[in-house]
Amino acid sequence: MTPAIQVAFTQHRGRLAQSQQDALLVGQDIVQSPDWPITDGTLSRSGGRCAVADGVAISPVPHLASRAVLEALRRADQTSPAWWQDGWIGPRLIRRQVHPALCRRLAGDRRTHGSASTLALLQWRDSRFSVVNVGDSRVYRIGRDGVWQRLSKDHTYRQSMIERGEIGPDQSVGQLYDDLEHMLIADEAEDGFAVHWQPGDWMLGDTFLLCTDGVHDTLGEAQLRALYHAERSLTEQVSRYREAVLAAGAPDNFSLMVLRGEESR
């Protein structure tokens, strides 16, 4: 038996949106569909990456921005070794490859200039992982002991206020403050965005959840945890989440992916 990464994922444009502005990266495959059925697969434990990107709806062509970001990630192996950090895609490569690639694709045309996207990336090599994110798409780790940990960081005005001690984590300050403070924008001048990076150990049995805000904003973190059961297959778990988001009205595009390190024959 050899170690492997099991993965299951799905995507939907939601009940209200007219188009799909999210995009998924699974290994080297990009998915951007109004209604992608629950799909499972196996990825090599020795190395790989998966990501979600959420086009920012108020920007000109959000669906092209999210796809351009993931296409740049897919080409990351062709970039200069100097841009990698300890062998990982980190803040340096996001700033020197991914953002410039987005700008080359969309910033030169006034009709697409300013298009924007979030990004949440999970990558791994053997028993190590690394998470990189810009914006509010999230990555969670659920340990074999059932302990949840949010590995990504929301780049919102609200989160910055919490970190500065201006408000408490449970204090309500109005929906306006949930807006994004940092994102990837197709504009060469918009290069001051924050990049969160966190590496760690991936133990067999650990599960990772990647999702856009159409999932975590709709369900809330408490319900995400309540709906999770370790004994379920990954496809069943993804199905439970998908059904719950749709039942809650699915007011936004949503994408989600669950990965687990297991032994496979």
C-alpha positions, 0 to 999 in steps of 0.5 A, a space after each residue: 500500500 502507498 500513501 495517496 491524497 484522496 480528493 472530492 470537490 463540487 461547484 455551483 453558481 448559486 441560486 441568484 448568480 447568472 454566471 460562475 465566477 469561482 474557479 477550482 484547481 485540482 492538480 493540473 485541472 481547472 474547473 469553472 462550471 455553473 453546476 459541477 457534480 461531486 467528483 472524486 479522485 486520487 492525487 500523489 502524496 509525493 507532491 501536488 496542489 489544489 486551490 480555489 479562486 473567487 472572482 470579485 463580483 464588483 470587478 469587470 470580468 471576475 470569471 476571467 480573473 479567477 481563471 487567470 490566477 489559477 492558470 498562473 499557478 498551474 504554470 508555477 513550475 516553469 518560473 525562476 527557482 529564485 521565486 520559490 521559498 523553501 521549495 514552496 509557492 509562497 508570497 514571493 511567487 504570488 507577487 512576482 508570477 501570479 499577480 503579474 500574469 493576471 495583469 498581463 492577461 487583463 490589465 491592458 484593456 480598459 474593459 477588463 482592467 481592475 478585474 479581481 480575485 481571491 485565492 486559497 492554495 493548498 500544496 503538499 510534499 510527502 508529510 508537509 503542506 503549505 497554505 497561501 491565501 489572498 482575500 477571504 477564500 479559506 483553508 481548514 485542517 481537521 485533525 484525526 482528533 477532530 480539532 479544527 484549525 483555520 489555516 488561511 487568513 481573511 483579508 477583510 476590513 473586519 479582520 484588520 479591526 480585530 487584529 488592531 484590537 478595535 473590535 472583539 471577534 464576536 462584535 457586530 460592526 456592519 456588513 460593510 466591514 466584511 468587504 475585502 481589504 486585500 485581493 489580486 487585482 489586474 492593475 500593476 499599481 495594485 501590488 501592495 496586497 497582503 499574502 498569508 503563508 503557513 506551512 505545517 505537517 500533514 499527518 495521515 488521517 488529517 482532512 483539509 477543506 478548501 472553500 470560497 465565501 459562498 460556502 463559509 459565509 452562507 453556512 457559518 463556521 459552526 455549521 461547517 463543523 457540525 456537518 462534518 463527520 470523519 467516518 463519512 467518505 469524502 464524496 458524502 461529506 462534500 454532498 452534505 455541504 453542497 446540499 446544505 448551501 443549496 438549502 440555505 438559498 445559495 446566494 453566491 457562487 460556491 466551490 468546495 473541496 475536501 482532501 484527506 491523506 490515506 493509504 491506497 492500494 
